[in-house]
Amino acid sequence: MLKLQFENGILNVLVNNKLKLKFEKSQEIATVGKYKATYKMSHGSFRIKTKRFNSQKIIINDIKKIEDDTYEFLLSNDKSIRYVKEGDVIKLIPFELAQDEYYQFSLPSYKNQHIYGGGEHFTKLDMKGLDYEVWVSEHISIKQILFKIQAFFLRKLTHDRLKRLLDDYETYYSQPTFIFSDLVFFHTSSNGRIHYNFKKDNESIFTGYGHLDDFYFGFGSSYEDLLEKLTNIIGRQPKLPDWVYNGRILGVQGGTDIMLEKYNKALETGSKVTGIWIQDWEGRRITAVGKQLYWNWEWDRELYPNLDKTIKELNEKGVKVLGYCNPFLAVEKPLYKEASEKGYCVKDKDGKDYLVTITTFPAAMVDFSNPEAYQWIKNIIKKNMIEFGLAGWMADFGEYLPTDAVLYSGENAEIVHNTWPAIWARINREALEETGNLGKIMFFTRAGHTESVRQSVMMWNGDNHVDFSFDTGLPTIIPATLSLTCVGFGLSHSDIGGYTTVPIFMTRSEECYCRWCEMNAFSLIMRDHEGLNPDLNVQFDENENTLKFSAKMSRIHTHLAPYLKKCVEYNAEKGVGVVRPLFFYYDEEKAYKEKYEYLLGRDILVAPVLSSKKKTRKVYLPNDTWIHIWSGKEYTGSQEVMVEAPLGQIPVFVRKEADAEVKEIINKITEEK
């Protein structure tokens, strides 16, 4: 498929005998210069200003063949780069870049090209016509909430205006990886901040700051083939523990008695429960914004008496208990005192522990660049969580490393910043591997960068608002999950009902809970979250209706277990995510643009209800023959259809060509009462 042709000092890159790239003497290949950036961080959100100067164009002076499929470009700055063909992938090995330098280059593009990737995007899927920064940060910002409060109280912001204001958001998971609609992928191992500009019809422009590393260009015969080649380079997630597929994971908090009371209530209404997630196992604090946690990674015996025995008893029933941790330490608690005395915390410029404000309270960060601190926090996970009996946990945060932090290693925090969540994932994964628990325990992360693909076990979509808003609510889960698939992270899920709650104007309704619940029933993981302010949000046990509804959804989800397990295994083997965009298999313009429907595996199409008080949903069906599972009605694809969508009957279609096992699963689902 991929061939390099070198004649008369000209290097042509051919794919299926079609010219894709061309390099020759006197060609401008990049621009390099100096830069100065200022960063202001508040609650994990960043304001960045950049000044570029002393720019110089980099010209190819000569091209030399080193050996078969390896070429060297001699450049006008007296440096060189290597161009190496490895199968259907080109690896470009660049020259070294100083930490105060930037680079810029462009790739050819065209008007109707579609571009996906860059990380996790909550309002966009196709990135053509846009520009963004690869920079991990807090996605749910105070600015967003203030905009929504203004819209609610002053009634001055329309929904469309609000959406435009929030389009240029930050994201928890940012990664310099892209796939293009002409079946090409681009990836760089660079860790620094990268700005990409896809606004021009004829070129895509990449600008990177302070760090330059290997680049990869891959070519595929299909999107599955493309993702396999991409994830051969950046890695894949492992298979999940078998227990994950056996039902829902209840999200509860408040103590041992409350946990067991809610668990028993779920069982009494016919719910399939495989796990109980208690995020406050280590204690909780009441703040101005809600019920939050004490970040001290030890069992809170007062709040959860006899939890050690309860975990063992639940294990005997096939039910796992999950917890919570993050890389911060509560300054009021013993673990911080120990870490501070040993010098294990990230420092500020004055040599003091760098305390970062999280909502309303400060916290210290473990310095992962210190080998002793790295081992210390990993040992805490091993002893206080794994040995204690937890079968999984939310491994939260990782986005908050300030650029002016002073690290033990002496590294520039601006360059390390993007890698921090991936290092945090690696610490959690090593704790599993070193105790023989990889494949038995599941942790899930919200922040990420390139190495997260191979280090993390599972993603979740973060602290979404408890509503139907298209900027931060239920609808955003779909493009977020699809965009993760496009960068090679194929296992993710969301909190049922969202998380971020604001009294009076943003609380979870029963309808929102039920619609989110039915969406997650047709996803990889079905896990509840009580939210930031549980007392203001409808929960699974709010009333008889929510109890029965969530129980039914849990049974539907459990019927999907064999299908989901095969999808996870395929992701581990090929890097093709469980949730996939329509364009993966259908070369249609509407499929390339559709961001609010998804394929669950290859054979099931899901179109969640996105708005309140809607009982129907318009669904685009790509070119195939589809069967609406609730009515049994058959549709020929490449058309939009309007289907009934009462609560409990989320629009779901199965391919007519699906095998008998899939159809049997669908039959069991539709028989649920």
N, C-alpha and C positions, 0 to 999 in steps of 0.2 A: 504493500500500500504506500509506504513512505520511502522516498528515494532522494538521495542527494546527488546532484549532477554538477560536476566541477569542470569547466572548460574556459580557457582563455582568461583566467583570473576571476571568473564569475561563478558564484555558488548559487545554484537554484535548488529550492526545496519543492519537490513534487509529491503530490498525493493523488494516487490513481491517475498518474501522468498529467495532472493539472497543476500549474504553477501556483504555489501558495505564498512563498517568500523568495526574495531575490537579494543577494548581496554582491557588491563589486567595489573596486577601488574608487576612492574619492566620494563614496557615499556617506552621508551623515547618518550615524547610527544612534547617537544619543546627545544629550546636553548634560554637563556636569558643572556645578558651581557651589558656592557657599550659601548657607542659610542661617537664620537666627529665628527661633520660635519662642513664644511665650505661652505658658499654659496656666490657666486658672481653673482649679477643681473645686466644686462644691457638691457634697453628697454624691460623689462618683461621677458627676456630670462635668464635662470639660468645655471651656472656651479657649480656642486655639487661634493665635495670630502668627503668621509666618512671613518673613521677609527674605527674598532670594536676591543674591547679588554675585558679582564676579563670574558670570556664566560663560562657559566656553563650549562650542560645538565639538563633538568628538567625531572624527572622520576616519574611515577605513583607509589606511595607507597601503595595505597589502593583505592578501589572503594566501595562506600556505596550507597544503595538505600534509598533515603529520603522519597519518596512517589511514587505513580504510575507515571511513565514516568519522574521522576526526580532523577538524580544521582549526587553524589558528588565525585570528584576525589581529593584525598589527595596527595599532591605533595612533592617532595624532598626538595623544597625551603621553606617548612613550610607554604605554601599557598595552596589554593584550587580553583577549578573551578566547576561550576555547568553545568550539561548536561540535558537539558529539551526538551522533545518532545511536540510539539504543532501542532497537525494534522500531515501533511506530511512535517513539518519543524522541524529541530533540532536547538535549540538556545543554544549557549555555552556562559556562563557568566564567563569571565576570572577574574584573580586577577588584582590588580592595578599595573601599571608600572610607574616608575619614568621618568621624562622628559629627563634624560640623559641615559636611558636604551633602548635597542632594543630587539625584540623577533624574533624568526624564527621557522617556522614549515613547514611541508610538507603534501601534500595530495597525495594519490596514483594516478597514471596516467598510460597510456599505449600508445604504439607507434602510433596507428591510431586514437587516440582521437583528437577531434577538440575542441578548446577553443575560446570563444568570450567574449568581454567586456573590462573592464578596463577603459572605457571612450570613447572618440571620436577619432577614428583613421582614418587618411586620406590616407594612402597607404596600410594598412593592414586590414584584417578582421579576419581571423583565426590566433590566437595568438600562437598556438602550435609551438614550436621550437624557440620562441622569448623571450626576457626579456625587461621589461619596468618599469618606475617609475610612481607611482600614485602621480603626482605633477602638479598642474595647473600652466600654464605659457603662455607666448605669443607663438602662433604657427608659425606665419610668422616672422622669425628672419632675422636680417641683414646678418647672415652667409649664409642663403639660397639664398638671393638675390645676394650676392657677388659670390657665386658658379655659379649662372646662368649667371652673367655678364662675369665671366671668360670663361664659356663655349661658350658664344656668340662671344666674341671678340677674344679670343686666339684659339678657336676651339680645345682645348686640352681635353675637357671632353665630352665623348660620352653620349648619353641619359642614357644608362644603368649605366655608371659610376656615373653620376650625381645622379641617383635614389638611388644607393647604399650609396652614401655620405649623402643623406638626409633621410635615413631610420630611423635613431635614432633621430627623431625630438621630440619636445615638443608639448603639446596639450593644447588648451584652457579648455577642459572639461576632467577631470580625476576622476575616481570613482572606488573604490575597490569592483567591482561587476563583476561576471563572470558566464556564462552559459556554460555547457559542453555537448558534443554530446551524452552522456549517460543519458541525461535529468535530470541533477543535476545543481543547482545553488549554488554559494558561494557568501556571502556578509559579510562585516564587517562594523560596525558603527565607526570604528577608523578613526580619522581625520588626523593623522600624515602622513608623507611620507611613502609610502610602495613600496618596490621593489618586483616584481614577476618574477620568472624565470621558463619558460615553455620549456626549452631547453632539459631536460632529458626525455627519453622515459617513465621511471617508476615512476617519481614523479614530482609534481609541488611545487616549493619552494616559500614561502612568508616570507618577512622580513619587519618588521615595526619598525618605529622609534618614540620614545617619547610619544606614546599614544596607549593604548590598551583598546578596548571596545568590545561590544557583537559581536559574530560571528553567522552566520546563514547558514545552509545547507538545501536546499529544494529539493524535488523530485517530478517530474511531470510525467503525462501520455502522454503529448505532449508539444510542445514549447509554445503553447498558455496557457496551464495549468500551465506550469512552470513560465511564466511571470505574470500570475494572482497571483500566490502565492508569487512571489518576490515583486510585487508592492503592495500587501496587507501589506507588511512590510515598504517599502520605500516611498509609496505614488504614486499618478498619477496626470497627468495634467487635468484641468477641460475642459469642452466643450468650444469651441471658440464662439465669437459673431457671430450672423447670417450674419452680413454685410460682414464678411471675404470671404464668398463664392460667392459673387456677381460679381466677375471680378478680374482684376489685380490691383496691387498697384503701381502707377507710382512713380518712384524715381526721383525727380527733386530738384533743388536748384537754388539760385540766386536772390530771391525776389518775391514779390506777383505778379507782372506783368508777369514775366517769368513763374511762376508756372501756372497761368491761361492760358497763351498762349499755353504752352505745353499740358495742360489738354484739351483745346478746339481742338487742332490739333489731339490729340488721338481720340476724339469723332468723328471728321469729317471723319476719316478713318474707322469707325465702331468698335472701340475698346470698350470693356466692362471694365469700370473703377469703382472700388468700393472704392478706397482710393488714396490719394496723400501723399507721404512721403517726408517731407522737413527736412532733417537732420540739415540744417543751420538756423532753425527758431530762434535760440538764438544767431546767428552771426557767421561769419567765418573769418579765418585768412589765409593769403597766406604764406606758408612756402617754404623751399627749396625743399620739396618733393611733394608739391601739394596744393590743396585747402582743408584746414582742418577747424576745428571748434573752436569757442571761448566757452570754457566750463564754461558758466555762465548761469544758468538755468532760464533765464528770456527772454521774448519776445523781440527780436531786432526790435524795431519799425521803425528804419531807413531803414533796409534792407527789412522788410516786413510790409509796411504801410497798415493799415486797415485789418490786418490779422484776427483780432477778428470778424469783420463783414463778411469777406470772408468765414471763417469757418462756420458761421451760414448759409450763403447762400448755400454753398456746401452741408451742412447737409440736407437742405430742398430738395436737388436733390438726396439724398441718397448716397452722396459721403463723406467719412470721411477724415480728415486730421491727419497725424501722424507726430511725431517729434523724438527727440533724447535726451538722457541724459546718464551720467555715474557718477561714484563716485568720480571723480576728480573735482578740481576747478581751473580755470584759475587765475594765480596770479595777472594778470593785472586788474581784474574785481571786482565789488562790493561784490559779494557773498563770495569771498575768504577773503576780508577784514573783513567782519562780522564774518565769521567762525574762522578766526585767532584770532581776538580780544576776542572771547568767549572761545577759547581753544578747538575748535571742530575738529582740524586736527590731524592726526597721527604725532607723534614726532620722531625725531632722538635721538641718545644717548646723545646729548648735550641739549636736551629739546627744540630744534627749530622745526618748521614745516618741516616735511620730504618732500622735493621736489624731485619728480621722473621725469626723462627725458622721454618724449613721442616723438618719432621721433626727432624733433629738439628743443622742448621747454619744460620747467619744469612745473609741476603742483603739487598741494597739494591734499592729500586724506582726505576725511571725515572719522573720527574715529568712526566706527560703534559700538565699544565697550563702547563708552560713551553714556549713555541713552539719554542725552539731544541732543547730535549731531545726534543720530539715529532719534529722533523725528523731529529734525530741518530739515534734508534732506527729510524726509517723508512728512513733511508739505509743503515743496517747491514743491514736486511732486503734492500734492493735489491742491495747490493754483495756481501755475504757469503753470501747465500742464492740470490737470483734469478739474479744474474750468474754465480755459481758453478755453477749448473745444476740446483739442486733444483727439482723439479716440484710440491712441496707440503710441508706441515709441520703438525705439531701446534702450534697457538698456545695454549699452556696457560695456566692461572691467570687472574688478573684480580679475584679475590674478596677479596684480602688488604689492601686499603687501610684502615689504622686510622682510627678516627674522630677521634683526637687528632693526626693528622698535620698538618703545616704545608705547604701547597701554595704554589708560586710565584705562582699567580694570586690568592692571598688568599681563595679560596673555602672555605666550610665543608666539611671532609672528610666530615662526617656526611651532608650532602646529596649530595655528589659520589660517595660510596661505591658506590651501586648502578650508577652510570653507568660506572664504571671498566672493567669487562670489555667494554662496548660501545665505549668509546674505543679499547681495545686491538684489538678487531676492526676498527675503522675504520682504524687505522694499517696493519694488514696488508692490508686491501682497497685502500687508497690506493696502497700499494707495488705491487700488481698493476695497478691502473688506470694509474698513472703510467709504468709500463714496458710497457704494452700486453699484459699477461698475464692479465687477467680473462677467464675462460673457457678458459685454458690451464693454470693452476696452481690447485691446490685446497689451501687451509688449513682446518683444523678446530679449533673452539674448544670449551671445556667450560663456561665461565661465561658468563652473559648477563643482559641486561635489555632494555628495550623496543627500543632502537636496534640491538641485535644482529640483529634480524629482517632489517633491510635492509643491515647492514654485514658480517655473517659469511657465509661461503660454505657452511659445513657445521658441524654440532654432532657431538660424541661424548659418550657418557653418563658419562664420568668414570672414577674409579678404583674400580670395583666390586670386591667381594671375589671370590676365585677359588673360588667354591663355589655350591651350590644354595640358599643362604639367601634367605628371602623379605624380609629387611630390607635386604640390600646385595649379594646375589648375582645369579645368572642371571635369576631371575624378575622382578627389578626393572626390567630393560631395557624390558619391554613397557609398563607404565604410564608410565615415564619418557618413552619415545618418543611415546606417544599424547598425553600432556599437553603436550608440545612442539607437536605438531600443532594442539592446541586453542588455543594462543596465537599461531599463525601461523608457527611455525618448522617447516617441512615436510621438512627434510633432516637426518637424523641417523643415527648408527650406534654400535656399541659395540666395545670391545676383545674379540676372541675369547678366551674363557677368563678375563676379568677381569684385575685388576692387583694389588690389595692382598693381600700374602702375609705370613703370620706362621708362623715355624718351628713344627713339631710339630703344631699343631692346625688350621692353615688354609693348605693347599697345594693346588694344582690337580691333580686326578686325571685319568686318561685319559678316563673317562666324562664328566666335566665339560667337558673340552676338546672332545670329540666332539659333545656335545649343544649346546654354544655354537656350534661350527662349523656344524652343520646349521641352527641358527636364523639365523645371519648369512648363510648361503647364500641364504635367502629373505628378504633385507633389501636395503637400498640399497648398502651397502659391506661387503665381506668383508675385514677387516684383522686380522692377528694382533698380539698383544702378548706378549712373553716374561714380563711381570709384574715386580713389585718385586724378587723374588728368583728369577731365572730358573732357577738350579740346583735349586730345590725344586719347580718346576712342570713338569708335562708339556708338551712343546712339539710342534709339528707334525711334527718329525723324531725324536720320541722312539723310535719303533720302526717296523717295516714296516707295522704296522696303521695308525698315525696318519698316516704318509706317504701311504698309499693312500687312507685315508678322507678326509683333507683335500684330496687331489687330486681325488677324485670330487666333493666338495662345491664345489670351485672350478669344475669343469666345469658343474655344475648352475647355479651362480650366473651363469656366463657365458652360458648359454642364455637367461637372463632379461633379458639386456642390452637388447633392443629394447623390451621391456615397461617396464623400469625407466626407460629414457631418456624414453619418452613420459610416464611419471608425473612425472619431474623437470621436463619441459617444461610440464606442466599446473600444477605448483606455481609455476613462474616466471610463468605467465600468470594463474592464478586464486588462488594462495595455499593450495591444497588439498594437504596433505602426502602423501608417498609411502606412509607407514604411517598407517592411519586406523582409528578406533574403529568398532565394529559399528553403534552408534546413528546414525552419519552417514546410513545408508540404511535402517535398520530400526527403526521406532517400536514397540519392544517392551521391556518392563520388564527382561528379562534382558540385552538388548543394551545398555541404559543402564548396567548394573552390571558388565558383563564387562570385566575389565582384564588378563586373561592370554591373550587371543586378539587377533588384529588382521587387518585387511584390508590386503593389499599391493596398492595401487591399488584398483580397483573390483571386480576379478573373482577374486582369489585370497585365500582365508582360511587363515591360518596359526595353529596351536595348538602352540607349542613344548612339549616335555617338560620339566617344571619341577623334578622331584625325582630323586634317585639311585635306581638299581635299578628303575626303572619301565619296563615294556615295553608298556603300554597308556596311553591318555589319553582322558578323558571330554571331549567337545567339544560346545559349544553351537552349533548351526547355526540362524541366523536364517531368517526366512520367505523362502525362495527354494528353488530346486532345485540341489543341490550334488553334485559328483562327487568321490569320494575318489580322488586321482590315482594312488595305488599299487595299489589293488585294482580300480579302475574302477567300484566300487559307487556307485549313485545313491541320494541321500537327499532326502526332502522336509523343508524347514526347520521352524523353531519347535519344535525338539526337541533333547534331549541324546542323543548317541550315544557308545558306547565303541568305540574303534578300536585296532587293533594299531599299536604304535609302536616297532619294533625300531630299533637304531642305524642311522642312514642313511635312515630313512623317517619323518621328522618328520610329524605329521598336517597334511596340506595338502589343501585342497579348491578346486575351480574351479567357478565358476558355470556352469550348463548353458547360460545365455544368452550366455556370453562369445563373442567373435567367433572366426573361424577362425584368425587369427594367434596368439591366446592359446592356443588348443587345440593348435596345432602346436608351440608352445614347450613346453607340458606333455608332449606326446608325446616330444620330444627329451629332456626331463628323466627321464622314466620309462624310457627306453631305456639310460640310463647304467649301466654295470656297474662 
